[in-house]
Amino acid sequence: MRIRATVAAVTGALALSAFAVPAAQADDSAITREDTAKVLDAAHAAAKSGSRAAAAAVDAPYALDASISNVKINNGKAIVAGTTKQVTVPTTFTLKHGAEVDIDAADFFVDVEIYKGSYEEPENILVGDDWPTCVAVTSTTASCKATIDVRPGDGELWNSDAGAWSANAYAIAFNGEDPAAADYDITKVGYAEQAKVGSTKVQRYSKLSVNASPEPVKKGKTITVTGALTRANWDTFKYAGYTVRPVKLQFKKKGTSTYVDVKTVTSGTKGALKTTVKAASDGYFRYNFAGTSTTPAVKAAGDFVDVK
């Protein structure tokens, strides 16, 4: 699930993420997405007020005794998304809190989300469909699991989103306060937020093909090895060529288990790859792309050539 930075002008910084809070906890609590957003907005407004005296004059939540650490996104691996298939990314973290904080309350919210760009002006934010589940380890520590759900087919990603992302975390305790009530007192609501508690990469899924011909071929004759390097285009929901990229042509002799480098080929128009080699022995040809910060590494399946 994502929310675009076009909302930033309304909410400011990562408070905009509250408009995309996971659905599950919203079903279990009377608290709405707008309610959560207002708490985050109020906290940010107070923080921008400067002096403590100025901040005190602004109705805002109090500082909740809670912190999030040990954030791990996708088991430390990059998040790789294609053009249509939903990607569900596992996330784990540790929640530490004061003994007075009831993390089992229906109106207690905690979450980790990832954002592209700066914390103050994120370009995109991705969160999970469901709220994290936390299991108490001690009276003041909990181990939490969550997911971040990515739907590239729904326009949740743009090509410019590929690359490095950061993680943000927050916890909110409404403590029985009803935002819809006339006597709602936001100063009795607890709030804690941390920027850059983790990092990850979001990458465009890549594909690599190979075809060696003719098959069979006489020893000493020329073999032409073609292929294509393509990657997901999140703007068009199609795959497009990844051009001007070094790709290694590799060969594995029949009866062996290791590929060896033959030469490096640069991808051309539409990601096309083409080169020639002399036929020497039976074996498999493949292309191998090392990857970049925006695109994962990929290897083509080997194509066997029978040398007569």
Secondary structure, 3 states (H helix, E strand, C coil): CEEEHHHHHHHCHHHHHHHHCCHHHHHHCCCCHHHHHHHHHHHHHHHHCCCHHHHHCCCCCEECCEEEEEEEEHHHCCEEECCCCCEEEEEEEEEEECCCCCCCCCCEEEEEEEEEECCCCEEEEECCCCCCEEEEEECCEEEEEEEEEECHHHCCCCHHHCEEEEEEEEEEECCCCCCCCCCCCHHHCEEEEEEEEEEEEEEECEEEEEEEECCCECCCCEEEEEEEEEEEECCCCEEEECCCCEEEEEEEECCCCCCEEEEEEECCHHHEEEEEEECCCCEEEEEEECCCCCCCCEECCCEEECEC
